[in-house]
Amino acid sequence: MAAAAALEAVAPTGALWGLVQDFVMGQQEGPADQVAADVKSGSYTVLQVVEALGSSLENPEPRTRARGIQLLSQVLLQCHSLLLEKEVVHLILFYENRLKDHHLVIPSVLQGLRALSLCVSLPPGLAVSVLKAIFQEVHVQSLPQVDRHTVYSIITNFMRTREEELKGLGADFTFGFIQVMDGEKDPRNLLVAFHIVHDLISRDYSLGPFVEELFEVTSCYFPIDFTPPPNDPHGIQREDLILSLRAVLASTPRFAEFLLPLLIEKVDSEILSAKLDSLQTLNACCSVYGQKELKDFLPSLWASVRREVFQTASERVEAEGLAALHSLTACLSRSVLRADAEDLLDSFLSNILQDCRHHLCEPDMKLVWPSAKLLQAAAGASARACDHITSNVLPLLLEQFHKHSQSNQRRTILEMILGFLKLQQKWSCEDKDERPLSGFKDQLCSLVFMALTDPNTQLQLVGIRTLTVLGAQPGLLSSGDLELAVGHLYRLSFLEEESQSCRVAALEASGTLATLYPLAFSSHLVPKLAEELCLGESDLARGDGPTKHSQHLCCLQALSAVSTHPSLVKETLPLLLQHLCQMNKGNMAAGPNEVIAVCQSLQQVAEKCQLDPESCWYFHQTAIPCLFALAVQASMPGKEHSVLRKVLLEDEVLAAMVSVIGTATTHLSPDLAAQSVARIVPLFLDGNISFLPENSFPCRFQPFQDGSSGQRRLVALLMAFVCSLPRNVEIPQLNQLMRELLELSCCDSCPFSSTAAAKCFAGLLNKHPAGQQLDEFLQLAVDRVEAGLGSGPCRTQAFTLLLWVTKALLLRYHPLSSCLTDRLMGLLSDPELGPAAADGFSLLMSDCTDVLTRAGHAEVRIMFRQRFFTDNVPALVQGFHAAPQDVKPNYLKGLSHVLNRLPKPVLLPELPTAVRIAALQCMHALTRLPTPVLLPYKPQVIRALAKPLDDKKRLVRKEAVSARGEWFLLGSPGS
């Protein structure tokens, strides 16, 4: 034992010697951790441990030697960072020597070397020495799995920390690893081995003459055929092995001559998984291969891919085949060509065209789509490939369109043309001297216009899509073509209900093309729509039937659809507002639906303006004053009641106006928003109407003072504006505004107004920064709620205020939200407000559309639902069990609202293990709700309750029988 004798050590203590003996001779495992802990604490040194092990390490019995080395290795695994360089040298010499020992000793020796491979103080040259010893002395594949894994770990550690030293071995290191890996079967080890091979290649280790051997030792596992055993504790999936091996095989062009024949063989096999794996691997290889690697295999690769796309019954195989063809073409496209080199891309594309062209001309069109998919997959790989294929295929498809007279056949051909046009659009950003489509633009436009006038709806739809793609490419539509195109889109926008899909597509295409050609739509479409709107006003004045109403709606939708360019917005928005004002003059039979339709169009214009700050401000300063003026005029008392006055203050009409104002406000810059808020808030607080157009009103506008119920209803419009402002916009007269809103929220004269005031108050609370003023507002709100919830006429209004304030605080995690939620929960037992309180939990958990929205800059924490569930569901469940029978449905309904809005992945881990019984008890309790409400769900529930009848737990089966019986009896006589 020359190496061990060279180690200097002081005599071990009796305690250490006792621990060593307990481990080695007593076969106890605990002493190893104790010794390691003592070494780390400084009680002993590693050298003292070696000295204490002296007799064990020299014992003639292999098992005793193995136990001794095992103890030392376990100590080193925990204490390797404490070793000095001199100690590491002697320990490595000792362990290398022991690699020649009995096979029972080898596992413990390898564990020790693994610990030493982690040492920072490892001197140069020892990593190479260790690996040489392992390669020479250990037959790795004869070892158990765990010991083979240890060898891979040693190699991985040295590759991570001693890369340059290992590279100094040259190809000997690669050859040594090939011997280590050869024959490996365990998936846990293979994952590590594949990673090592990948690093060998990617980090540029020398492979020398062993490229084929390295390929063989890894490719023998291709394709991966591994199914993890049930309840596999290691969690290794087949996909993990597939991806790891694919990373190896596709990591170097030097494998190409061996790999490509293998891939072709597997693609041509009958095994679906092998086909998929091979095509995906080919796809990965193309990112590192060049023309040189692919040249000899291109005909075979193309034949295999073509056959799979033409003949396979698997959509996945077809998709992977097309992806592989795309990658092959891309690889050939990006390879640098020498002046004297053969143009492989050109010849490859010519072969594809030769094999696919004739299928495009077959009368039965059986292989038209597969051929088109192959051609498009290749064309999508590069601009050059796209030009080559498009210039050859497009004339053929144009000819076929005219040869076929049936609409279905024409639709198929036009869809193929559309596919190639989209590919040209993809590559149109590249600078090209010639554009292949320029020579076909007249034929293409003629073909598209034929499709747009065809009676077949499906052909029209493809025609609209093709027109949109044509228009997106510069220079393909002349001014005459644009005029015709706009005319067709105008006609299609007014199709009857049975052609709804075409009408929607035409509106979408109009919006897209209007962005690119605003002048054409300004000249040829907007005047027609303005004329149509005037005719619609006349028709509405005469009270014409539903057909005219439908055309009126189409006209409004078309105006909003083309409002995609700032110059067009300046034409369409005045038309829509003027049309709304015409209704106010009382010479039209305008009902709520007509006004709502105009508001919906205005909202769509506002949404389109959000993308452009200039258009956003133009819309806001043009439309918002007009809408407020019309609303204020309608709220004024007077002898003359216009038609609009009768409808403009209705709930659904005001809701439509709220959407317009909110949408027009959310994207304002802070500076512009501040200008606007300085005018709108004084309108409501002071009656300042100076910024409104046509602001001559018969009396003052005072919605918060002694205003009429009509004026108070307009607080909903104030809510839409102030609750959509950015948070950093200061609201003037905020203190007065909040007090007025609070006062109105508990007024019993108009539920609509009081609810709007409560929502507005809550929306402002949510955005208000923390501090004294917020605390004052909250105290005012709590006092008003408590006063209102007492006996009196305003209990419902006070409850509504409580609900909205609770939601505003819940969304921002304000601590007062817990107290208010408890107050709400207490109302579940209230005879008058209990049912409303139960429904209130739905509002707390739901997303709103008009206030407290993320789009409106409200403070909404991501996990507020989960937090509410955790904080409040236990109290709801406890309250349910403690409540009287007539109150239980309220708790149950509130609980169901909370659970219904919670994501299932969040809900399931939170449910208790007795969950099945509790769920069945809830289903049983639901039968106490009113029968008419439950009857629509009876069949669904009875089917769902059949499964727990076979549950393995008797108590679950008992509850299922009881609940299902009650649901069976639901609605029967005498139940």
PyMOL commands that set and color helices and strands:
alter all, ss='L'
color gray80, all
select helices_A, chain A and resi 2-6+14-24+30-41+46-52+54-57+62-82+85-98+106-117+126-137+140-142+145-161+163-167+171-181+187-202+208-219+238-249+253-267+272-285+291-311+315-334+344-360+368-379+383-403+407-427+436-452+457-471+479-492+497-516+518-524+526-542+546-561+566-584+592-609+613-635+643-648+651-665+670-686+709-713+715-722+734-745+751-767+772-789+795-811+816-829+834-845+864-882+888-900+904-910+915-926+931-944+947-950+954-969
alter helices_A, ss='H'
color red, helices_A
deselect
rebuild
show_as cartoon
